Amino acid sequence: MTSSLANTEKRYLFIKTYGCQMNVYDSNRMTDILTPLGFEITEDLEKADLAIYNTCHIREKASEKLYSDLGRVKPFKKKKIENGKDMLIAVAGCTAQAEGGEVMRRAPYVDMVFGPQSYQNLPEMIARAMREKETRDNPALRGAGILNVDFPTQPKFDDLPEMNKVEGASAFLSIQEGCDKFCHFCVVPYTRGAEYSRPVKSVMDDARRLSDLGVKEVTLLGQNVNAYHGATLDGSGEIPLGQLIQEIAEFDQFEIIRYITSHPNDVTQDLIEAHRDVKKLSPYLHLPVQSGSNRILKAMNRKHTRNEYFKLIDQFRDARPDIAFSSDFIIGFPGESDQDHRDTLDLIRHVGYAQAYSFKYSMRPGTPAASSEFQIEEAVKVQRLSEVQALLDEQKMAFNQKCVGQEMTVLFERKARHEGQLSGRSPYMQSVYVQANERLINQVAPVRIVGCGNNSLTGEVIITDN
């Protein structure tokens, strides 16, 4: 690798993404930034000139998985150096933001560590890292690695290149970032910063480009996506998420609109009305509740009660009778009693989920819950999680069975493992398998569901006259 980024010499980029959809979006945008610099994506780590690990910090295992992966890439870097070349290794994302110094201490061979608010500066960071490589023979001049975890005053979106490539017919569109909720278990406010909503013009410009690129399904992203309040086109005010969805639905190319992740406290009437009025909006809502106990919800600083959550569920169902829900549950939060656990099971039975995500509570450094003296024993968390997951699996299977006999639109994404079979996603995010011509890949088609399993549906494409 040379220190010049102006040439178009082919270089290879390996990028691994952990965690949420926002990280997937960020990895795609990093690729957009690096492609004009001559980087080409590779899945062959040994071939890579630049390896980026875009990390998550929500759970402890995510951080440890990073260090395991760094241990695996180290020999490839060493081999390249022995052959007179080099490999830049970068750690990006939320673990980088929260534990940047620790990453550099535990893995001193890492060249760049930068948070999710800094990747727009990738060209400058790479150029600096390359210059430091050229001083390798002079240890007195050698840098100790690049650490960039500052929160910039100017939003990163202002410096990103236009999106010019998408894989398939589905794409993410980031509209909001950061969080002001400060739930006592969560690191997002510390790693992603304060809530920021992109101006409507910026969002619509990106939506227009995605439409021009042939995207049929667009997913609006944000840490608290329904907290969106972007400045209007004329700068005279702000619009909420429900109204933004109405605007995006005007693009004829888009057939499916989704959004994730929502907070119950930010649900507004306009969003409920969007589910009633916008047929392109998926009848599937991920609405994390975390616990069914009012006492634990208060300890988590969630700022809502179980009954307020139930009321929101009823309002969405009144607006869109075919809507289905998913959620997140944290099991074994500090101080959780047997009764609190029973309250969570009761909430799950009351709502009835199409699917949901549940995890044992894990301490994240710097969060209020991590310092609680009322930590739950591991064996208790394991038992409670098993009970929660058994109930959620039962509900998921019941929902899948209810889908049999229904007609629904499916976006087909790829060939499946079996000959002549395609795989797609239902409006409710289930995998759907059909026997069909591969010309349907990246197309939306009506499907009659004829069977189901624990994790997927099978169907038949409905032949239409047009």
C-alpha positions in Angstrom: 0.0 0.0 0.0 1.3 3.5 -0.8 0.5 6.7 1.0 -1.3 8.2 -2.0 -5.1 7.9 -2.2 -5.4 9.8 -5.4 -4.6 6.8 -7.7 -7.0 4.0 -8.6 -4.7 1.1 -7.8 -6.9 -1.8 -6.9 -7.0 -2.6 -3.2 -9.1 -5.1 -1.4 -11.4 -4.3 1.5 -12.6 -6.9 4.0 -15.4 -5.6 6.3 -17.2 -7.5 9.0 -20.4 -6.1 10.6 -21.7 -7.0 14.0 -25.0 -6.1 15.6 -27.8 -3.9 14.4 -29.2 -2.7 11.0 -27.6 0.7 11.7 -24.2 -1.0 11.6 -25.1 -2.7 8.3 -26.0 0.8 6.9 -22.7 2.2 8.3 -20.7 -0.6 6.7 -22.4 0.1 3.3 -21.6 3.8 3.6 -18.0 3.0 4.4 -17.8 0.9 1.3 -19.3 3.9 -0.7 -16.5 6.1 0.7 -13.7 3.6 -0.1 -14.8 2.4 -3.6 -13.6 5.6 -5.4 -10.2 5.1 -3.7 -9.7 1.9 -5.5 -11.0 -0.6 -2.9 -12.9 -3.7 -3.9 -14.8 -5.8 -1.5 -13.4 -9.3 -0.7 -14.5 -12.0 1.6 -11.0 -13.5 1.6 -9.3 -12.1 4.7 -5.9 -13.1 3.5 -6.3 -11.0 0.4 -7.3 -7.9 2.2 -5.3 -4.7 2.2 -7.8 -3.1 4.7 -9.8 -5.1 7.2 -12.6 -3.2 9.1 -14.5 -4.6 12.0 -17.6 -2.6 12.5 -18.6 -3.4 16.1 -21.5 -3.6 18.5 -21.4 -2.9 22.2 -24.9 -3.9 23.3 -23.9 -7.2 24.9 -20.6 -8.4 26.5 -20.2 -11.3 24.0 -20.2 -8.9 21.1 -17.0 -7.3 22.4 -15.3 -10.6 23.2 -16.1 -11.8 19.7 -14.3 -8.8 18.3 -11.1 -9.7 20.2 -11.4 -13.3 18.9 -11.7 -12.0 15.3 -8.7 -9.7 15.8 -6.7 -12.6 17.0 -7.5 -14.4 13.8 -6.6 -11.6 11.5 -3.2 -10.9 13.2 -1.3 -13.8 11.4 -2.5 -12.5 8.0 -1.1 -9.0 8.8 2.2 -10.6 10.0 2.5 -12.7 6.8 1.9 -9.6 4.6 4.6 -7.7 6.4 7.0 -10.6 5.9 6.3 -10.4 2.2 7.1 -6.7 2.0 3.5 -5.5 2.1 1.1 -4.6 4.8 -2.5 -4.8 6.0 -4.4 -2.0 7.7 -6.7 -3.2 10.5 -9.5 -0.9 11.7 -12.0 -1.3 14.5 -15.1 0.9 14.0 -18.5 1.3 15.6 -19.8 1.3 19.1 -17.1 -0.9 20.8 -14.5 1.4 19.3 -16.4 4.4 20.6 -16.8 3.0 24.1 -13.5 1.1 24.5 -11.1 2.7 22.0 -8.2 2.8 24.4 -8.8 -0.7 25.6 -8.9 -2.0 22.0 -5.5 -0.5 21.3 -4.1 -1.9 24.5 -5.3 -5.4 23.9 -4.6 -5.4 20.2 -1.7 -3.0 19.6 -1.4 -4.2 16.0 -4.7 -2.4 15.1 -4.0 0.7 13.0 -7.2 2.6 13.4 -9.9 2.8 16.0 -12.9 5.1 15.3 -16.4 5.5 16.4 -19.7 5.6 14.4 -19.6 9.4 14.1 -16.1 9.4 12.4 -16.3 7.1 9.4 -16.8 10.0 7.0 -13.1 10.8 7.8 -11.9 7.4 6.6 -9.8 8.7 3.6 -7.9 11.0 5.9 -7.4 8.3 8.5 -6.2 5.8 6.0 -3.8 8.3 4.4 -2.4 9.1 7.9 -2.0 5.4 8.7 -0.2 4.8 5.4 2.2 7.6 6.2 2.9 6.1 9.5 3.7 2.8 7.9 6.4 4.5 5.9 8.2 5.4 9.1 8.3 1.8 10.2 12.1 1.7 10.1 12.3 4.6 12.4 10.5 3.7 15.7 11.0 7.2 17.0 8.7 8.5 14.3 6.2 5.7 14.3 2.7 6.5 15.6 0.9 4.5 18.2 -2.2 4.0 16.0 -5.1 6.3 15.1 -7.8 6.8 17.7 -10.8 8.9 16.7 -13.8 8.8 19.0 -14.7 12.4 19.2 -18.3 13.6 18.5 -18.1 16.0 15.6 -20.0 19.3 15.7 -21.1 18.8 12.1 -23.3 15.8 11.4 -21.5 13.0 9.6 -24.3 12.7 7.0 -23.2 16.1 5.6 -19.9 14.7 4.5 -21.0 11.4 3.0 -20.9 10.7 -0.7 -24.1 10.0 -2.6 -25.3 6.4 -2.5 -24.5 5.0 -5.9 -24.9 1.2 -5.5 -27.2 -1.2 -3.7 -27.2 -5.0 -3.5 -30.6 -6.4 -4.5 -33.9 -4.6 -4.3 -33.9 -3.8 -0.5 -31.9 -0.9 1.1 -31.5 0.8 4.4 -32.0 4.6 4.7 -30.7 6.2 7.9 -32.9 9.1 9.0 -32.2 9.4 12.7 -29.3 8.6 15.0 -28.5 8.7 18.7 -30.6 8.5 21.8 -31.6 10.8 24.6 -33.5 8.2 26.7 -30.6 6.9 28.9 -32.2 3.6 29.7 -30.1 2.2 32.6 -28.9 -0.9 30.7 -27.9 0.8 27.5 -24.7 2.3 26.1 -26.2 3.9 22.9 -26.4 7.5 24.3 -22.7 7.2 25.1 -21.6 5.5 21.8 -24.0 7.2 19.3 -24.5 10.5 21.0 -27.6 12.7 21.3 -30.6 12.3 19.1 -30.2 13.8 15.7 -32.8 13.8 12.9 -31.7 14.4 9.3 -33.4 17.2 7.4 -36.3 16.2 5.2 -34.4 17.3 2.0 -31.4 15.2 2.8 -33.6 12.1 3.5 -35.7 12.7 0.3 -32.5 13.1 -1.8 -31.3 9.7 -0.6 -34.8 8.2 -1.1 -34.8 9.5 -4.7 -31.4 7.9 -5.4 -32.5 4.6 -4.0 -35.6 4.8 -6.1 -33.5 5.5 -9.2 -31.3 2.5 -8.3 -34.3 0.2 -8.4 -34.9 -0.3 -4.7 -38.4 -1.8 -4.0 -38.2 -2.1 -0.2 -36.8 0.7 1.9 -36.2 0.5 5.6 -35.9 3.7 7.6 -33.3 3.4 10.4 -32.7 5.1 13.7 -31.8 4.2 17.2 -35.1 5.8 18.1 -36.5 6.1 14.6 -39.9 7.3 15.7 -38.3 10.2 17.5 -37.6 11.6 14.1 -38.4 15.3 13.7 -36.6 16.5 10.6 -36.4 20.1 9.4 -38.9 20.7 6.5 -37.8 21.5 3.0 -38.4 25.3 3.5 -36.8 25.2 7.0 -39.9 26.6 8.6 -40.6 23.7 10.9 -40.2 20.0 11.5 -42.2 16.9 10.4 -42.6 13.6 12.4 -42.0 10.1 11.2 -45.6 9.4 10.2 -45.6 12.4 7.8 -42.2 11.4 6.4 -43.5 7.9 5.6 -46.4 9.6 3.7 -43.8 11.5 1.7 -41.6 8.5 0.9 -44.6 6.5 -0.1 -45.0 8.9 -3.0 -42.1 7.2 -4.8 -43.7 4.8 -7.2 -40.6 2.5 -7.2 -41.0 1.7 -3.5 -43.5 -1.1 -2.9 -42.6 -1.9 0.8 -41.7 0.6 3.6 -40.4 -0.5 7.0 -38.9 1.3 9.9 -36.8 0.3 13.0 -36.3 0.6 15.9 -39.1 2.4 17.8 -39.4 3.5 21.5 -42.9 3.3 23.0 -42.5 6.9 24.4 -42.1 8.3 20.9 -45.2 6.8 19.3 -47.4 9.6 18.1 -50.9 9.8 16.5 -49.5 10.6 13.0 -47.5 7.3 13.1 -50.6 5.3 14.0 -52.4 7.0 11.2 -49.6 6.2 8.8 -50.2 2.5 9.5 -53.9 3.1 8.8 -53.5 5.0 5.6 -50.2 4.0 3.9 -50.7 0.6 2.2 -47.0 0.3 1.4 -46.1 0.5 5.1 -45.4 -3.0 6.4 -48.0 -4.4 8.8 -45.2 -5.4 11.2 -43.9 -3.3 14.0 -40.8 -3.9 16.2 -41.7 -2.2 19.5 -39.3 -3.1 22.3 -40.7 -3.2 25.8 -37.8 -5.0 27.6 -39.9 -6.1 30.7 -43.5 -6.7 31.7 -43.0 -5.4 35.2 -43.8 -1.8 36.1 -41.2 -2.0 38.9 -38.5 -3.1 36.5 -39.6 -0.7 33.8 -39.1 2.1 36.3 -35.7 0.7 37.4 -34.7 0.6 33.7 -35.7 4.2 33.3 -38.0 3.3 30.4 -40.5 6.1 31.3 -43.6 4.1 30.4 -45.8 1.4 32.1 -47.1 -1.9 30.9 -50.6 -0.5 30.6 -49.3 2.4 28.5 -47.6 -0.2 26.2 -50.9 -2.2 26.0 -52.7 0.9 25.0 -50.3 1.5 22.1 -50.7 -2.1 21.0 -54.5 -1.6 20.9 -54.2 1.7 19.0 -52.1 0.1 16.3 -54.4 -2.9 16.0 -57.4 -0.6 15.7 -55.7 1.3 12.9 -54.3 -1.8 11.1 -56.1 -5.0 12.1 -53.6 -7.2 10.3 -50.6 -5.7 12.1 -48.2 -8.0 14.0 -45.6 -7.2 16.6 -42.1 -8.1 17.6 -40.2 -6.9 20.7 -37.0 -7.0 22.8 -36.8 -8.5 26.3 -34.0 -8.2 28.8 -34.2 -11.1 31.3 -32.6 -11.0 34.8 -32.3 -7.2 35.1 -30.8 -6.2 38.5 -33.4 -6.6 41.2 -35.8 -8.7 39.1 -38.0 -10.8 41.3 -39.9 -14.0 40.6 -43.1 -11.8 40.4 -41.4 -9.4 37.9 -40.5 -12.4 35.8 -44.1 -13.6 35.9 -45.3 -10.1 34.9 -43.1 -10.4 31.8 -44.6 -13.7 30.9 -48.0 -12.3 31.4 -47.3 -9.3 29.1 -46.1 -11.7 26.4 -49.3 -13.7 26.7 -51.4 -10.5 26.6 -49.8 -9.1 23.4 -49.0 -12.2 21.4 -45.9 -11.7 19.3 -45.1 -12.9 15.8 -41.5 -13.1 16.9 -39.3 -11.4 19.5 -35.7 -11.2 20.8 -34.8 -12.0 24.3 -31.4 -11.9 26.1 -30.0 -12.3 29.5 -29.0 -9.0 31.1 -25.3 -8.3 30.7 -23.5 -5.5 32.4 -22.2 -2.7 30.2 -19.5 -0.6 31.8 -20.6 3.0 32.6 -24.3 2.3 32.7 -26.2 2.7 36.0 -27.4 -0.9 36.0 -23.9 -2.2 36.0 -23.2 -0.7 39.4 -26.3 -2.1 41.0 -25.8 -4.4 44.0 -28.8 -6.5 43.1 -27.3 -8.5 40.2 -29.2 -11.7 39.4 -27.4 -15.1 39.7 -26.5 -16.6 36.3 -28.5 -19.8 36.9 -31.6 -17.8 37.6 -31.2 -15.8 34.4 -30.7 -18.9 32.4 -33.9 -20.5 33.8 -36.0 -17.4 33.3 -34.7 -16.9 29.8 -35.6 -20.5 28.9 -39.2 -19.9 30.0 -39.5 -16.6 28.1 -38.0 -18.1 24.9 -40.3 -21.2 25.1 -43.3 -19.0 25.3 -42.1 -16.7 22.5 -41.3 -19.8 20.3 -44.8 -21.1 20.9 -46.3 -17.8 19.8 -44.1 -17.6 16.8 -45.2 -21.0 15.7 -48.9 -20.1 16.3 -48.5 -17.0 14.2 -46.8 -18.9 11.4 -49.6 -21.5 11.4 -52.1 -18.6 11.2 -50.4 -17.5 8.0 -51.2 -20.7 6.2 -53.9 -20.2 3.6 -53.3 -16.4 3.4 -52.1 -14.5 0.4 -49.3 -12.1 0.9 -46.7 -10.1 -1.1 -43.2 -11.4 -0.9 -39.9 -9.7 -2.0 -37.7 -12.5 -3.4 -34.0 -12.0 -2.7 -32.0 -15.1 -3.7 -31.9 -18.7 -4.8 -32.6 -21.1 -2.0 -30.6 -24.3 -1.4 -33.0 -26.6 -3.2 -33.0 -26.7 -7.0 -35.6 -24.3 -8.5 -36.4 -22.8 -5.1 -36.3 -19.1 -4.3 -36.2 -17.4 -0.9 -37.9 -14.2 0.1 -39.4 -12.3 3.0 -43.0 -11.8 3.9 -44.5 -8.6 5.2 -43.9 -10.0 8.7 -40.2 -10.7 8.1 -40.6 -14.5 7.8 -38.5 -16.3 5.3 -40.7 -17.7 2.5 -39.7 -20.5 0.2 -41.3 -21.2 -3.2 -40.6 -23.1 -6.4 -40.3 -20.3 -9.0 -38.2 -19.0 -11.9 -35.2 -17.0 -10.8 -36.4 -14.1 -12.8 -38.5 -13.3 -9.7 -35.3 -12.4 -7.7 -35.5 -8.8 -6.7 -39.2 -8.7 -7.5 -42.3 -8.5 -5.4 -44.9 -11.1 -6.2 -48.2 -12.4 -4.6 -47.8 -15.7 -2.8 -50.3 -18.1 -1.3 -48.9 -19.6 1.9 -49.3 -23.4 2.0 -47.1 -24.6 4.9 -45.0 -23.4 7.8 -42.2 -24.4 10.1 -40.8 -22.9 13.3 -38.8 -20.3 11.4 -40.2 -20.1 7.8 -43.1 -20.4 5.5 -43.6 -22.2 2.2 -45.8 -20.9 -0.6 -46.9 -20.9 -4.2 -46.6 -17.9 -6.5 -50.0 -16.7 -7.6 -50.1 -16.3 -11.3 -51.7 -13.0 -12.4 -52.9 -12.0 -15.9 -50.5 -9.0 -16.2 
